[in-house]
Amino acid sequence: MSMTDSNDPFAARPYVPPTGDGAAASDDGNRTPEAAPAPASADAPRDSAEEPTVALQDDVTHAAFPQPDAPDDASAAPTPASDAYTHRFPAATGDPVAQAGTSAPPAPPPFDTTRTDGLPPFAEPTVTLPASGSGGDGGQYGGGVADKPRKRRGRKLIATLAGALALILLAGAAGFGGAWLYDESQDADGDQSTVSSLDSGKTTQTKAPAGTVEQVAQKVLPSVVQINVKGAEESGSGTGIIISDDGEILTNNHVVEVAADSGTITVAFNDGTNAKAEIVGRDAKTDIAVIKAEGKTGLTPATLGTSADLTVGQEVVAIGSPFGLESTVTQGIISALNRPVSSSDGSGSSERTTFPAVQTDAAINPGNSGGPLVDLQGRVIAFNSAIRSGTTSSGDAGSIGLGFAIPIDLAKNVSKQLLDGKEVQHAQIGVQVNNFLGEDGITGVGAEVKDVTSGGAGDKAGLKEGDVITAVNGNLIASSEALVASVRGFNPGESITITYTRDGKKDEVEVELDSDGGATD
């Protein structure tokens, strides 16, 4: 863009700064130059080579900026008349933009407030640059004040260079400050090391949430052992539950039975240690046994809960050594309660056991026998004993989601008697029963009394031959096996309510249970 503007009143009279003592002060404190170059035509083009050198008249040392070369005859420029145009600096408190009535950012403080040459202080107005393009008035400020007089090019060049330097410094500071702020935010903890999953010191959080299978496993596994047995003709393995810190272990009778006659029992603990064990006592009717590991102290006994308030659908966890795979954890629910289960030890002997089982769909396989069935608080509510099995591809029996566990209340009663060295006594009514079918001939609806032991509990309660028992304490009885299992879940001396029918009429009676005296058959 040409620096000539027909609206600039100073275009024809270029400014020449004072050169020394010849400058006279005007009556308003501004200085009038002694000499100026001859007026040029308003239409004559001006070239940067013709611009005079500008020197700031103050006591501040300024950086030397490159200036256009002054013409050789500048010193011979004629002196203008006293009424000629005189360039006046704006007052320090005045803002040409604000005085023109146009809003603009507040003016910065003056560059210098102490003058040594009699000149009043001055402050350059702040110019806001447009985002892009030019202003509506077509002026060089891109939207500035239309009637603002144009500055001399020499001073404009200095201001432009100073502004550019300020921008460079500002950009540099912003770059440095931004990088410093980023580094500080990224390195707030002072650790600049790279984190890798392969670093040995970096581990995953291992504290399990409460009520999860993970937490249950962490709590119960130290109290579960693998039991290995060897008899004269066979060997096998099962699971056990630590019930004392000195090595007493609860398990199934059928797990240790093969070693009852001069066999060998060893126990593998969760910490990797092993110990020999001996049978303390066993009960074939309830399939419960207690063994004790030799030379062990400081063990972690399991927490025993209760089986009296279990509910169908309750979540449970089974732990054991299926097929010799120790410390195996499976999850499921309670599928049924008081399920009458009769089982043998699998050896082909005629000895059978009947108990009121807790049925579960948690995976239980051979080797899980004697292992705990626990609730989500890690309390043992039953221990696994039998399965209804399918056949695997190798011919071994396997889980099909029908597992059966002995209620812990029954196990606690029997194990206490075993540890005391007593013959285990079982509750009984004193009657002989058979299955009773409905009118369709296929549906079991109760246990029919075929014989009553004289002087026994049933006789004392008034039960008679031909009565059909249909419930115990409100729990339905559909078969003779269900009656035996239900009664076996109680202790001798406890009272139960029996519901029965006689000659088609329904009735109830309270029976105080007898003991079998510790009989084993």
Secondary structure, DSSP 4 states (H G I P E B T S, - for coil): --S--TT-TTTTS------STT-EE-TTS-EE-S--PPP--TTS---GGGPPP----SSS--PPPP-PPPPTTGGGPPPPPTTS----PPPTT--HHHHTT---PPPPPPS-S--SSSPPP--PPP-PPPSSS--TT--TTSS--TTPPPPPHHHHHHHHHHHHHHHHHHHHHHHHHHHHHHHHHHTTTS--PPP-TT-TT-----PPPTTSHHHHHHHHGGGEEEEEEE-SS-EEEEEEEE-STTSEEEE-HHHHGGGTTT-EEEEE-TTS-EEEEEEEEEETTTTEEEEEETT--S--PPPB--STT--TT-EEEEEE-GGG-TTEEEEEEEEEEEEEEEEE-SSS-S-EEEEEEEEE-S---TT-TT-EEE-TTS-EEEEEEEEEEEE-TTS-EEEEEEEEEEEHHHHHHHHHHHHTTPPPP-EE-SEEEEEEE-TTSS-EEEEEEEEE-TTSHHHHHT--TT-EEEEETTEE--SHHHHHHHHHTS-TT-EEEEEEEETTEEEEEEEE-EE-TT---
